[in-house]
Amino acid sequence: MPYIFNKYYPTRSIIFFIGEGALIFLSLNGVYFLWEGAAQFGNDIFLYSFRAVLVTLIFQLCLYYFDLYDLGIVTGIADNLTRITQAFGFGCIALALLYYLFPVVIISTRVFLSAYLAICLTVASWRFLYFWVLERKLFSQPIAVVGGGDFARKIIATVEGKQDSGYKIVEQVDLQGECNSSSGNPLTKECHDLRELCLTRKIEKIILALDERRGQLSMHDLISYKFMGIEIVDGVAFYEDLTGKMPVEKVNPSWFLFSNGFHATRVTERMKRLLDVIISFVGLIVSLPITLLTALIIKLESPGPVFYRQQRVGKHGSVFEVIKFRSMCQDAEKNGAVWAVQEDSRVTRFGAIIRKTRIDEIPQMYNVLRGDMSFVGPRPERPVFVRELAKTIPFYSVRHVVKPGITGWAQVCYPYGASEEDALRKLEYDLFYLKNLSLSFDLFIIFQTVKIVLFRRGAR
């Protein structure tokens, strides 16, 4: 889990989260100390600390669900303050419910109101300071990108567009004369210049992002750079760590052969199956009232069956029938299979609602119980589309080495897509998931999915 977590959230983001939590905790305890006095605070320090931990966890969970820990989302001060206010408002509602159920953790009104003001001030100050550091790229690791082609430009754009990447590009080395200095980055075209640049510009990492490496780089030079204490990183691996996806166009069969990962241990597979059964069984029971109400509305709104069965491709290319609530009119595909589109005219009024809220996916938990699917994995696609996509998208069939899932890394990271280009982009995330397959990664994806379902992001 720490490996995956650090891939998706850079170290500085983790420090930001922990630092903010510490400030909320200390603000609340500081107000306790001022109101109750040293003697009383000392006598009940464990109770006060427990109450402060609860407030910290709830407030930070609300900040997370309002995307306030996604530092890649750059918004204005007004929008940030609005979302922080909304998050703390939901936090106060959650605390009120908690206090009603467990009166022992209640915080007195005067302490809570004072602490709330202190928390708002400290959080606002902390975020202002942190974003000031990010904007100026202070404490960022200086790196050089070797390459001037499309892949190098993609890496540079990703680093510069990711505010919390933790990297600062101080040099781009173009060995093939494919780019110019219009991007604003310093540029050199001679490889031997790199040694002096590493010393004068204090470069700590070199990213090899050449579209064609043969005859372009001296292995002797690279080894000498490594002995100088400079880290040499393959562009594909760097891009993977930075984005949480694989650049499909840049990998080849040998990369799959010699890459670590793409294999789950027997223990992981059994634990994953146990998790699937538990979540699906509990989910079907808890969602039973919603299921019955949904079935009734579907039946009243339009003629046809309540459930929709459709063939999908599963593990190792096997075909199974996926079960969903019917969200389209009865003869939606009488003229053949087509991609879904925005504002699809085939979708019923209630169908649009259950799609946005993901209620139409509830019956798939039965597929998970049967063993056709897993709770987490690449989304299953229809055989007709799989045959088409496998012809045009490299390594598309690799996604079938595991069971398909109700949710997955691509669903968490990429908006709902229904085109060949979307399939390619989602495959990049699916390959990342397959390479880093683990139970902890599944739990992290489920946690992310809860936020997406609550805020209805990515559904169509």
Secondary structure, 3 states (H helix, E strand, C coil): CHHHHHHHCCHHHHHHHHHHHHHHHHHHHHHHHHHHHHHHHHHCHHHHHHHHHHHHHHHHHHHHHCCCCCCCCCCCHHHHHHHHHHHHHHHHHHHHHHHHHCHHHCCCHHHHHHHHHHHHHHHHHHHHHHHHHHHCCCCCEEEEEECCCHHHHHHHHHHHHCCCCCEEEEEEECCCCCCCHHHCCCEECCCCHHHHHHHHCCCCEEEECCCCCCCCCCHHHHHHHHHCCCEEEEHHHHHHHHHCCCCHHHCCHHHHHHCCCCCCCHHHHHHHHHHHHHHHHHHHHHCHHHHHHHHHHHHHHCCCCCEEEEEEECHHHCEEEEEEECCECCCCCCCCCCCCCCCCCCECHHHHHHHHCCHHHCCHHHHHHHCCCEEECCCCCCHHHHHHHHHHCCCHHHHHHCCCEEECHHHHHCCCCCCHHHHHHHHHHHHHHHHCCCHHHHHHHHHHHHHHHHHCCCCC
